Amino acid sequence: MLIHQFYDTDLAHASYAVLRSGQVILIDPARNPQPYYDFAELHEADITGVVETHPHADFVSSHLEIHETTGATIYVSHLLGATYPHQTFDEGDAIELADIKLKAINTPGHSPDSICVLVEDENGISTALFSGDTLFVGDVGRPDLREEAGSITAKKEDLARQMYHSTRQKLMKLPEDVIVYPAHGPGSLCGKSMSPDLQSTIGRELRENYALQLMDELKFVQQLTADRPFAPRYFGYDVELNKHGAPSFAQSLAGIPHLKANDEFEAETVIIDTRPKALFNQGHIKNAINLQLQGKFETWLGSVINPQEPFYLVAEDDTKLELALARAAKIGYEQQIKGALSSPVNATEQSAELDLDDFKANPDQYTIIDARNWNEINAGLLFANALTIPLPEVRSRLQEIPTDKPIVVHCAAGYRSAAARSIIVSKITTVPVYDLSDVVVEFNPSPSLPGREGDKTGDLQVLPTGEDLGGADV
């Protein structure tokens, strides 16, 4: 038996292939199915099954496309309410892969329809657990993403109680040498304190995972529901999309109009400019929002733009444009793109440059906007008089920003402030709007404040951007 991990650092998402005797079962595949086809071809094997541990909120799965292309059976819990062709896969059910078995374990907690997959080898010995979003390395799945999405909804407190029993009555009783393969690593918003490691064992988690330590149900619920990371706008949308199955990745991308450099944009349609902020500041289309391609682009795109809201996508060059389109498709947003182009000729708007010496000498002469996330803000303000508006809230709270003084926007390292500044300046034109950018580190009294590392999500450790077919090299 061969277990192969595919890891996408952009979304901190891990998917898996289980290979045995020329057959492959996939676990929680990403939107682009090509790496899985390549893996099967490399090993001269056939993809015969796809298991979805739950309808994911943070990315779009390719399970339906893989089924339509290969004929592989899709296995999901009956609780999911899937509308695509599938076979139910719940407690007591098993997939036979030659002489090994993949057995379903219902583990509600992260979602009501979550399952884990336990692998038994040819001798009937439990060897591996694909834990989905139920058990991570150092954490368990957050319970607050299914209060309004999916076939079954539940309050976070109820799901936290279910997680308590799923871990205690099922997962913690497994042999300690069972290897744990989770669906996410650090940087994912599906948990709050994941280890940098991308696999573990039941024994290690029993010793080190805070959520598996001795505590009563009430304390567990309190810990699990406190200090949750923010949830991007697209999460509920992706749950529903995964419940029904997404369209073909390549065909969906091929349907996006590619515009010419001098084409005009429809008025009132949002423009997302993915170029580095230095290029954006030198010249951009009027009212464009700067969401740079480096960093957690998918997360911020799905936090600033609403599901089904049309937008244009601008990139630095054709290669970066194709990458931006593919990354938007990871969360199902390619269907909202009205048009895509690189190097537009009408990128003539320039960003105002802050006089840093004047700002340092007279900070009270500026309106300061803190665009960090609430957990960072609650940990301590960098400027006592700052108006706190996290980036995902800026578009809806513009009316709260005073216009009697110049405006300076900051975050923790410069990514979010660039985006927030571009949103604000598109609506407020009576005073200059500045981005404090990475100079903000000079004002941070404590390097340990959340969000310093990479300024990607401000909630969790973030690993370098990239994707490796081998999966484990991060």
N, C-alpha and C positions, 0 to 999 in steps of 0.2 A: 504493500500500500504506500502511495505517495500522497502527501498533503502539501499543496503549494499555496502560498499566500500572495495575493496581489494587493499592493498598498498604494493608495492615492493620498498623498500628503495634502493636496489642496482641500480635501474634505475630511482628512484623517480617517478614511474609510478602508477597512480590510474586507476583502472577499476571498473565497477559497475554492480550490478544485481538489476533489478527492479522486485519485486515479487507482483503479484496480482492474487487472486483466483486460485492458483495452477499453474500459468504460470510465466515464467521468461524470461525477455529480458535482454541480456548482452550488455554492452557498452564498447568498446575498450578492449577486453580481452587480457591477456598476452599470452606468448608462451605455457605455460603449462596449459592445460585445466582442470586438475584434481580438483583444488580448486572450480571451477564453478560446476562441477559434484557433488562434495561433498555438496556444498550449496544447490543445487536442491534436492538432496537425503534427506538432513536434513529436508527440508521443504516439502517433499513429493510433489514436483512440477516438471513440465516439462519445459525444456529450449526450447522455441518456436521461439526465434529470437535473432540475433546478429547485433548490429549496429556498423559500423566503421565510426568514425567521419572524417577520412581522412586516406590515406595510410601512416602509421607512419614511421618516419625516424630513430628513436632511439631504437625501439624494434620490434620484430616480433610477429604478432598477431596469435592467434589460431582460427580465425573465420572459415577458411575452414575446419579444423579438426572437430570443433564443429558441423558444418553443416553436415559433412559426418557421424558423430557418432550419432547425435540426430535427424537429419532432420530439424533442425532449419533454418529458412529463414535468409539470410544475407541481410542487408539493407545498401546501400551506395549511395552516389550521382552519378548521371549519368556521371558527369564530371570526375570521378575517372578512368573510362576505365577499370573496373575490368574484368578479364577473367574467373573468377570462377562463378558458378551459384549464382545469386543474384536478388534482387528486388530493383529498383531505389527508392531513398528516398530523395526527394528535396522539396523545398518550396511548401506548399499546401498539401503535403502528410502526412498521419498520420497512426500510428500503434495503433490499438485498442486492449487494454489489459483488457479484461472484461469491466468494466465501466469507465476506464481511457484511456487517449490518450497520445501518444508520437508523437509530431509534429516536422517535420524537418524545420530548418531554415538555408538557405544557407549563410555562413559567410566567404567568401574568405578573405585571409589576410596572415595567416600562410602558407596556400597552396591554390591554385585556387579551389580545390575541397572540402574544409572544410565545415562541417555542424555542427550545434549545435542541441541538442534535447531538446525541451521544453515539460515538463510534465503537463498535465491538469488533475486535480482530477475529481471525479465523479460528481462534481457540475460545471465543466467547468472552474474552477479557476486555473490559472497558479501557480504552486507551486515549481517547480524545473527546473534547466537548467543544462544539461550535456554539458559543454562548450568545450570539446575536448582540442585542442591546440590553440583555439581562445582566450579565456579569462582565465587567471590564477588568483590566489589570489595575488593581487598587481602587476600584469603584464599582458601583452598580448603575443601571440606567435611571435617568431622571423620570419621575412619574407624572409630570405635569403637561405632557404634550397631547393627551387624548381627551381633554375636557370638552372639546368642540369638534373633533375630527374623527373620521373612521366609522365603520358600521356599528361599533360599540364604543360609547363614550363613558368616561368615568372621572370622578373628581380625583385630584392628585392624592388626597389623603387615603381614599379607598385603594388606589393603585399602590401607594406606598405600603399599605397593610398587606396587600397581595404579594408585593415583592418580599416582604419579611417572611412570609410563609413559603414562597417559592425557593428562597435561598436556604432557609432552615430545614424545610421538609424534603427538599429534593437535591439541590446542588451541593450543599454542605455534607451530604451523606455519601457522595461519590468517593471512590478511592483517591487518596491524596496524590497519587502519581499520574492521575488523568491530566493531560495537557489541555489548557484552556486557550481557545482561539476566539477572541472577541471580534465584533464587527467594527470597532473603532479604537483609535489610539488617542494620545493627547492632542488637543486642538479641536476635537469634536465638541459640539454643544449638546451632545446627548448625555453627558456626565459632567462632573465638576472637578474631579481630582484624580484623573487617570495617570498611571505611571508611563514613563517613556517607553517601557518595554511593550512589545506587540504580541507577546504570548506569555503564559504563566502555567502554573499547575494549581490544582485544587488545594494541595497542601500549602503552597505559598500564600494563596489568597486567604486561607483560614488563619494564617499567622499575621499577615500584613494588611489585608483589606479592612479599612475602618468599618465598612458596612457589615462585615461578617463576624465582628467581635461580639462578645457576650453583652447583651442589652435586652431590655424588654421591648415589646412592640411599640409602646408609646414613644420611647426615646428614639427608636429607629425611625418612626414616622416623622418625628420632629427634625431629626438630622437630615433625612432625605428630602424634606420639603423646604428646608431653609436655604437661603442664599443660592437659589438656582440661577444658572446663567440665563441671559435673555434668550428669547425664542424669536428668530427671524420671521418675517411675514409669510415666507413661502412654506413653512413647515406643514401647516394644515393642508395646503394645496397639494404638496407632494404625497401626503398620506392618501388622499383621494385619487391622485393620478396613479399611484402604485396599486391601489385597490382594483383599478380598471385595466391597467397596463398601458405603458407609453408607446407611442408610434416608433417606427424604425429610426434609429439614431442617424444613420447616413442620409436616409431619404428626407428626414425632417430638416436636417441642416441644408440639404440641397435645395429645399424650397424657400430659403431665405433670400430675398432680393438683394443683390449686390449693386450698390449705387455708384454712379460716376462722380468724379471729384466736384463737378459743378452742379450736381442735382440739388434741388431745393427740398427742405424738410417741411413736413406738415406742421402748421402752427399748433402750439400747445402740446405737441408730442415730445416726451422727454428724450434728451440725447445723453447717452452714457459714453463718456470719453475715457478710454482705458489707457491712454498714454501716460508715461511718467510725469509727475507733477511739474518737473522742470520744463518739459516741452509744452505741457498744458498752459503753464503760466506765460510762456513766450507768445502763445497764440492759440486761441480755441474758438469754437463756434459759440455765439452768444447763447447764454442760458444753459450751456452744457454742464453736466455733473461729472466731476473727475473721480472715477472709481478705478484706480490703477490696477493693471493686470497682475502685477506682483502682489503677494500677500493673499489674504483670504477673499479673493474677488467674488467667488460664488456667495459666500456668506453675506457680504455687504450688498451685492446686487439684490439678493433676496430679502434684505432688510430695508433697503431704500425704495425699491420698486415693488409695487403690489402685484400679486398674482393676477394674470390676465390684463395687466396694464401695458399698452403698447409702448415701445421705445425704440430709438435708433442706437446703433452700436458703432463706435468709431475706434480705430486702432492706429498704431504707429506705422505699420506696413502690412502687406498682404499676409505674411507669415503670422504676425501677431494677431491679425484679424481672425484668421482661421482658428487660432488657439482660443481667442476670446469667445468665439461662437461655440466651440466645443465645450468650454467651461460653463457657459450659460446653459447649455443643454444638459449638463449634469444635474441641474435642479429643475429641468423642464421649462426653462424660460426662453428657449429658442423659438417657441411658437408665438411669442409676443413681439419678436423683433420685426419692426416695419421695414428696416433696411440696414445694410451694413456697408461701411466704406473705410478706406484708409487715406490718410493725407488729404483732407478736404481743403479746397482752395479758399473757402470763406472762413478759415480759422484765424480771425484777425483781432479778436478780443484779447486784451492782455490783463494780467492780474496785477493789482497794486502791490508794491513792495513796502514792507514795514520798516520804519525808522526805529531800529531796535534800541538805540541809545535813548531816544525820546520815550519809548515805551517803558524802558527800565527806570527812567527818571520820573516819569509821570503816569504810572499805571492807572491812576484814578481818572485820567482824561480819556480813557477808553472803556467801552463796554466789552467785557471779557466773556466769551462763551466757552464753557467746558463741555466738549463733545464726547467725553469718555463714557463708558458704561456705568450703570448705577452701582455695581459692586466696587468699582474704582472710586467713584465719587463719594460713596459712603465710607470708604477707607480713609479719605482725607482730601481736601481741596488744595490745589496748588496756588490758587488766588482766592483770598477770603471773600471777595465781592463778586465772584464769577456767577453768571447765570448758567445753570446746569441743564443742558439739553443734549442727551445722548444722540449720536448720529442717526439711529433709526427713527428718532422723533422730530428731527429738524424740519422736515417738509411740512409737518402738521402743526408746528408750533412757531412758525415764522412771525405770527402776529404778536408774540410775546417779547420780541427783541426790540429794545428801544432804538430810536434812530436819531438821538440828539448828540451822539458822540461817535467817533470812529469805532469800528468793531474789530476785535482780535479774537480769533478762534484757536483753541488749542485742544490737543488730546494727550497721549502719552509719548508718542514718538513721531507723529507727523502724517500718518496715513489717513486717519479719520478726519483730522482737521482740514486737510486738503479737500476732502469730499464735502465736509460741512460748509466750508467757506464758499465752495462753488455753488452750493444750493442757496445759501443766504444771499450771495451777490446777484443771483438771478432774479430776486424779488425786491431786494433793498438796494436802491441806486442813489439815494440822497446823501449817503455817507460812505467813505471807503471801507472795504472789508478786507482784513488781512489774515494771513495764515501764519501762526507762530512757528509752524513746521517743527523740525527736529531740534530747534533751539530750545524747545520746552524743557529739555533735560537739564538746562542750566537753572531752571526754577524749581526742580523737583528736590525737596529737602530729604527725601528718603528713597534710595534706589530700589527698595523692596516694595514700593507701592505697586499694586496690580497693574498690568498692562504695559510695563516697560519693554518686555521682551518681544520685539517684533511689531508691537502695536497692531496685532492681527485681529484678535477678538476681544482682548482685554479681560477675558475670563479664564483662559486656560493656556497652558504651555503650547506653543506652536512650533512645529518642525519645519525645516526648509521645504520650499516648494519643489515639486517634482513627482514623477511617477516611475516606478521601476517594475518591469515585468516580473522580476524575481521576487518582488514583494517585500522582503525583509530588510533591504538595504536602505536605511534612512539616515 
